[in-house]
Amino acid sequence: MPNELLRLQKMHNGEKAVATFSAAEMTRRQDGLRSILAELKLDAAVLTSYHNICYFSDFMFCYFGRRYAFVVTAEKALSVSAGIDAGQPWRRTFGDNITYTDWQRDNYFHALQKTLPGVKRIGIEFDHVNLEFRKLLQDAFPNVEFVDIGAPTMWLRTIKSAEEIVLIKEGARTADIGGAAIYKAIRENVPEYEIALAGTQSMVRHIAETFPDAELMDTWVWFQSGINTDGAHNPVTSRKIQKGDILSLNCFPMISGYYTALERTLFLDHASDEHLRIWEINCDVHRRGLELLKPGARCGDVATELNEIYRSHNLLGYRSFGYGHSFGVLSHYYGREAGVELREDINTVLQPGMVVSMEPMLTIPEGLPGAGGYREHDILVMLDDGAENITKFPFGPEHNIVKA
């Protein structure tokens, strides 16, 4: 019988799951992290974010009020997980795992202390660790200096490996399948959530068929209509769509923590002349943006040039956000490779191996001619000699006015 009051357990239950990536790929990532440790003269990294734990271990945790970590030193790599998850974290982790129980206060920190005896400098993610957590870490390691590794690990993640790009391409293909299902489901008086469900179900089924060993979690759709299109992240509602409505299709398949996206403007049955005019302008910006995205382009320069197209039509004031961002291990509730965003204040130069979206958006306020949110979204892989657009779903008025 197991000891009922153990603070820590080894829940090595079953066999290791089939990994998302090869052992060589995961070793490459962990060795990259160890290079950061050596450069910053750190004894260990304690990763706590969804994106970094997933990227370096292949384990995606479920927070639900409990803390998790992936600990990497020069000699070892192991996940620290809560007992509620039993053996699943060990099965999914590329490395070892230790489980902490609920039977005593601060068992999570006890696990870190047992794993890292005698350390003097630990790397943590300053962009993820809040003030309370930082204090608790300092209390657990009173003589340790904490150094930020959030930014260095972000830059490591921005350059995708060949295996990552294969997975991202399959994600884009899955999004196209979701888009096709949504297009087919669009009809007058059908509520947004029913159309969204059609897209989500088609993508989940495709992921299950293509990746039979993957966990199926977090794939979703935002399908918006009318005034609900004004924000890029507006949730699905029960609003029933009507003829002449502006629509926004947003498919987000998730495969092992890797997010991809398809976003399109559509109309049901018809669009007004002013809606068509603004839509065409946004499509022109999108086309030019796709041309600009290639190795050697500076993120801020891309944004500045596209601004001029909007400005020439007196629409720049209706632009909603930056023109695109990096892709990889990220989601609606975690992750961001903030160094690769298509905004005026970002000076990053695009490099081969980066994966970047082009997604211009205009929001015309309710009550004005052409009111609504317009957004197109494609994903491009930066190559040595250009870029590959891996989004295949068509955009623009000639394709996306859905007949009632």
N, C-alpha and C positions, 0 to 999 in steps of 0.2 A: 504494500500500500504506500502511496506517496505521502511524504510529510505534508500535513495539512496547512502548516503555517510557514512554509518556506517563503522568503522574500523574493528569491529568484528561482527560475526553473529553466531547464532546457526542454522545450516542447518540440522535439524533433519527431513529429508525428507523420508517418507515411514516408513517401519518397519525394525527392525534389521534383518540382513541376518542370514541364518542358519550358525552357526559357524563351523570352522574346528574341534575344540576340545571342550570338555565338559567345563562347567563353573568351575567344580572342578579342571580341568587341568590348565585352565588359572589363576584361583585364586592361585594355587600352584606356578606358575611362578612368579606372581606379589608379592606374599608373600616372595618368595626367594629373589627378588629384594629388598623388604623392609628390609629383614634381612641384606643385604649388606649395605643399608642406615644406619641402626642402628649400625652396626659394625664400619663403617667409620664416624659416627656422622654427617651424611648429612641430610639436611632438605628436599632435593628433588633430583630426577634424571631427567635430560633432555636428553633423548635418541634421537639420530639423524640419526643413520645408518639404512639402509634397514633391516639388519638382526635383530637388537635389537627391532626396532619398530614392525616388523612382529612377532617376538618371544613372546613379552610381550603383544601385542594388537590384533594380528591376522589380522592386516591391512597392506597390501603391497602398499606403495605409488609409484607414478610416478613422479620423480623429475622434469624434464623438466624446470630447471632453477628456481624452487621455493623450499623453505625450508620447512621441516616437522619436527615434534617432537612428542614424547610420553612422557608425564610428569607424574611422579609417586611420590607421597608423602605418608606419613603414612595414610592419610585419603582419597586420591583420585587418580584416574588414568584417563587421558584423552589425546586424540590425538589432535595435532594442525595441521591443514591442510589448503591448499589454496582454495580460492573460486572457482577456475576453476573446482574443483572436486565435488562441490555441496554436496549432501547428502551421497555420496558413502563412504567416510571415516567414518562417523558416523555409517552407517549401518554395516560396517565391524569391527569396533572397539569394543573390549571387555572393555567397559568403556564409558566415556563421550567423547564429541568432541567439539572443538571450531574452527571456520573457520575465517581466516583473509582475508581481501579483498585487492585489488590492489589500492584502492582509495587514499591511503596516504603512503608515504615512511615509511619503517621499521614497518609495521603493524605486521609482524611476531614477532618481538621483543616486540612490544606492547602487543601481546597476552601472551607471556611468563611473562612479568611484571605483567599483570593483574591476571594471574594464580598463581603467586608465590610472593605475597607481603611479605616483611619483612624477606625473607630468608637470611641466612648468609653463608651457605656451600651447593654447588650444585655439584652433580656428573655428569660429561660429559665424552664422549668417546674420549680420547686423540688420539686414532688411527684413528679417523674419522674427527675430527674438525680441519680444516686447519687454517693457521695463520690469514687470513682475518676474518674468522668466529669467531675465538677465541677473536680477538680484538673487534668485534661487540658485542659479548656476554659480554665482560668486560665493554664496554661502556654502555650497557643496565643495567648491574648490577655492578655499580662501587665499591660497598663495599662488594662484595661477593667473597669468595674463591672458586675456581674451583678445583675439585679433580677427578682423573681418575677413572672411573668405567668400562672402556673398558675391562681390563683384568679380573676383578672379574665376570663380566657378561659372558665373554667367557667361563670361567671355569664352571659356572652354566649351560651353554648350552651343555657342552660336555657329560653330563650324561643324556641320553634320558629316558623319561617316557614310560610306557607301551603304551599309546596312540600314542606317537611319533613313536615308533617302528612299530606299526601297519601301520601307514601312510608310513613310509620308506619302509617297505616290499612291500606295494602296488606300491610304486614308482619303486622298483626293478623289480617287475612283469611287470610293464608298459614298462620299458626299454627292457626287454626280448621280448616283443611283437614288439617293434620298431625294434629290431635287426632282428627278423624273417622277417619283411616286407622288410627291407633293403636287406637281403640275397636273397630274392625272386626277388628283382628288379635289382640285379647286372647282367649286360649283356655287351658284347663288344660294344664299341662305344656309350654307354650311358653316358652322362655327370654326374659329381659328384652331381650337384644340383638336378637333377631328382631323383637320388637314395636317397639323403637326404630328399627330399620332401615326398617320400613314407614312410620313417620312422617317420617323424614328424607328418604326417597326421594320421597314425595309432595310435600313442601315444595320440594325442589330442583327438581323438574319444574315445579311451579307458578311458581316464580321465573323459571325459564328461559323459560317461555311468556309471562309477563307483562313481563319485563324482558330482552328478547333480546340487549341490548348489555351487560348487567352481567356482571361476573366472578362466578362461582359458587364461593363459599368460605365455610366456617365455619358453615353451617347444621347444627344438631345436635339430638338428643333425649336427655334423661335419662328413662328409664322405670324406675321403682323398684318393688319389691314387698317385702312383709313388713318385716323389720327394716331393709332397705335404704331404707325411706321416712323414716328418722328424721332425715336431714339434707337440706337443700334442694339441695345440690350434690353428692350422692353419685353416683359414676359408674355406668354400666350394667355389669351382671355377667351371668354365665351362669345365674343362679338361675332355676329353672323355677317359674312361678306355679301356685298351687293354689287350689281352691275355698275361699272365706272369707278370702283374702288381702286386706289393704289394699294399694292400688296408688296410685302417684303418676305422673301424666302431665305431662311438661314438654317443651313444644315451643319451639324457639328458632330461628326463621328469621333469617338475616342477609342484608340487601340493602344493598350498598355501604357496609358498616360500621354500618348501622343495625340494632340488635337489637330484636326484640319477643318477647313471651313469652305462652304459654298454660300454666297449671298447674292441675291438677284432681286431687282425691281421687276414687278409684273403689274398688269392691270386685268381686271375681269371685264370682258366683253368689249370695252372701248376706253379711250383716254381722251380728255379734252385737249384742245390745241395747245393750251399753255402747259399742261402736264407733258405733252409730247415734246414741246420745245425744251423744257428744263431737263427732261430725261435724256434727250439727245446731247445736250451740253455735258451732262454728267458722263455719258458714254464716251464723248470725245476726250474728256479728262482721263477716263479709264484707259482708253486706247493709247494716249500719249504716255501715261504712266507705265504701261506695259512695255513700251519702247525704251523708256529711260532706265528700267531696272536691268542692270548688267554689271559685271565686275568692274570696279573702278569708279562707279558712280558714288557720289557722296549723298548720304541720306538727306541732309538739309537742302542740298541743291535740287534734288528731285521735288521736294515740297515747294521750294521757291518758284520753280518753273511752272508747276501745275497751278499754283496760286494765280499766275498771270492769266491763265485761260478763264478761270472763274471771274477774275477782276474785269476782264474785257467784256463780260456779259453782266456786270454789276451784281454778281452772285457771291462774291467772296465772303461777304458777311453772313451767308447762310451755310458755310462750310461747318461741319459738325466736329471733326477731330482730325488727327493725322492721317496720312494717306496709306499707311500699312505698317506691318510689323513682322518680326521674326517668328518662325514656327519651330516647334519641337515639343519638348515636354512642358506643356502648359494647358490651362483650362480656364473656364469661367470663374473658378474659385481658387486657383493657384497659378503661380508661375508667370514669368514674363522675362524676356531677354531685352531689357529696356535699352541696351546700347544699340540695338538695331531697330529703330523706329523711324518712320519716314515723317519727321517733323523738322521744322526750321532750326531747332536748337540742337540737333544731333549731327555730329561731324563724322560719324563712322563711315568708312569707305567700304562698299560691298566687296566681298571676296568669294572666290569659288568655294562651294560647300555651304554657303549660307542659303537659307530658304526664307523668302520674303513675300508678303502679300501686297497686292495693289488693291485698295478699297476706298475710292473716293466717295464721300457722302455729302449730300445737301439736304437740309431740312427747311422747307418753306412753311411758315406758321399757318395755322388754321385761320381761315377767313380771307387769305390772299389767293389769287388765281394760281393754280398749280400746287396747292397745299399738299404736304406730305413729305415723307422721307424717301430719298433716292440713294440706293447704294448698290454697287457692283463689286465683286470680290473674286480675284483669281490668285493662285499661288504659283510662285516661280522659284525654280532651283537655279542658283548661280553656278554656271559651268566655267571651264577655263576660257572659253571663247564666246561667251554669250549667256543666255538664260533659256531655260525650258519651262514653258507654261504647262503645268500638270492639271489645270482645271479645263474640262472639256464642255461643260454645260454652256450653251449659247447665251448671249446677253443682248439687250436692246429691243426696241419696239417691233422690229421685223420678226422676232422670235417669241416674245413674252407677253403679248396681249392674248389672254386665254379666252377662247370663244365660249360663251355661255351655252 
